[in-house]
Amino acid sequence: MSTSLYWEPVIPVKGKSLDNQLKFIFGPTYWNHDGALVGEEVHLNTSEIPYLCGVRDATPHPEVKRDIDTLIDAIKKYGSVKIWLD
C-alpha cells in the first residue's frame, strides 16, 4: 500500500497533499524510516526553516522545491504547521 505526505497549519484547516518525493526526503529525519510507512504528526516551526531551505536547495525536483516553499510560507504565516504520513 502506498502512503502520502500531508501538511496543514496547526490551526484547523483541511490538510493538503505534498509531492511524493518529499515523504522520502522527510522520512528518515522525522519518522526514522524511508517514508513508505505511516507517520505520526510532526510540528514544524520557524526553527525548521533552515533545514527546509537546505532540502529545497539540494533537490533537482521542481515539485519538491514548490512544496518546500509552500511549507515555508505556511510556517511564516501560521507560526507552525504539522506534517504526517497517512
ABEGO torsion letter per residue (X at the ends): XBBBBBBBBABBBBBBBBBAAAAAAAAAAAAGBAGABBBBBBBBBAAAAAAAAAAAAABABAAAAAAAAAAAAAAAAAGBBBBBBX
